[in-house]
Amino acid sequence: MFALAGLAAAALVLFITAIGVTIWLYRSREQRRADGKTNVGWIVFLVIAYLLSISYLAFFILLLVSTFTGESVTVG
């Protein structure tokens, strides 16, 4: 259970980091465009970060629900 809690904490930190990078990219878009820089690397990082963090957080939330209700929770 502690390993799953650690994964959930890491997923939450990754999610918060992805949100911060998204805000930073949005605010600096005009300067980056003027400098001729591309955002391809950041976009790849954000896609991976959002996919990993959301899937782990959803899994952890479903695990918590099934723990407290005593019922098996399935998706789909």
C-alpha positions as CSV (number, residue, x, y, z in Angstrom):
1,M,0.0,0.0,0.0
2,F,2.9,2.3,0.7
3,A,4.3,1.7,-2.7
4,L,0.9,2.7,-4.3
5,A,0.8,5.8,-2.1
6,G,4.3,6.7,-3.3
7,L,3.2,6.2,-6.9
8,A,0.2,8.4,-6.3
9,A,2.3,11.1,-4.7
10,A,4.7,11.0,-7.6
11,A,1.8,11.2,-10.1
12,L,0.4,14.2,-8.2
13,V,3.8,16.0,-8.3
14,L,4.1,15.1,-12.1
15,F,0.6,16.5,-12.7
16,I,1.4,19.8,-10.8
17,T,4.7,20.1,-12.7
18,A,2.9,19.6,-16.0
19,I,0.4,22.3,-15.1
20,G,3.2,24.6,-14.2
21,V,5.0,24.0,-17.5
22,T,1.8,24.5,-19.4
23,I,1.3,27.9,-17.7
24,W,4.9,28.9,-18.3
25,L,4.7,27.9,-22.0
26,Y,1.5,29.9,-22.4
27,R,2.9,33.0,-20.8
28,S,6.2,32.9,-22.7
29,R,4.8,32.0,-26.1
30,E,5.4,35.4,-27.7
31,Q,9.0,35.6,-26.5
32,R,9.7,32.1,-27.6
33,R,8.1,32.8,-31.0
34,A,10.2,36.0,-31.3
35,D,13.4,34.0,-30.5
36,G,12.5,31.3,-33.0
37,K,12.3,28.5,-30.5
38,T,10.0,25.6,-31.0
39,N,8.0,23.9,-28.3
40,V,8.2,20.3,-29.7
41,G,10.2,18.9,-26.8
42,W,8.0,20.6,-24.2
43,I,4.8,19.3,-25.9
44,V,6.1,15.7,-25.9
45,F,7.0,16.1,-22.2
46,L,3.5,17.5,-21.4
47,V,1.7,14.7,-23.3
48,I,3.6,12.0,-21.5
49,A,3.4,13.8,-18.2
50,Y,-0.4,14.3,-18.4
51,L,-1.0,10.7,-19.6
52,L,1.1,9.1,-16.9
53,S,-0.1,11.3,-14.0
54,I,-3.8,11.1,-14.9
55,S,-3.8,7.4,-15.3
56,Y,-2.0,6.8,-12.0
57,L,-4.2,9.3,-10.1
58,A,-7.4,7.6,-11.6
59,F,-6.1,4.2,-10.5
60,F,-5.3,5.4,-7.0
61,I,-8.7,7.1,-6.7
62,L,-10.4,3.9,-7.8
63,L,-8.3,1.9,-5.3
64,L,-9.3,4.3,-2.5
65,V,-13.0,4.0,-3.4
66,S,-12.8,0.2,-3.4
67,T,-11.0,0.2,-0.1
68,F,-13.5,2.4,1.7
69,T,-16.6,0.9,0.2
70,G,-15.5,-2.7,0.2
71,E,-16.8,-3.2,-3.3
72,S,-14.8,-3.9,-6.4
73,V,-14.7,-0.9,-8.7
74,T,-14.4,-1.5,-12.5
75,V,-14.1,1.0,-15.3
76,G,-16.1,0.5,-18.5
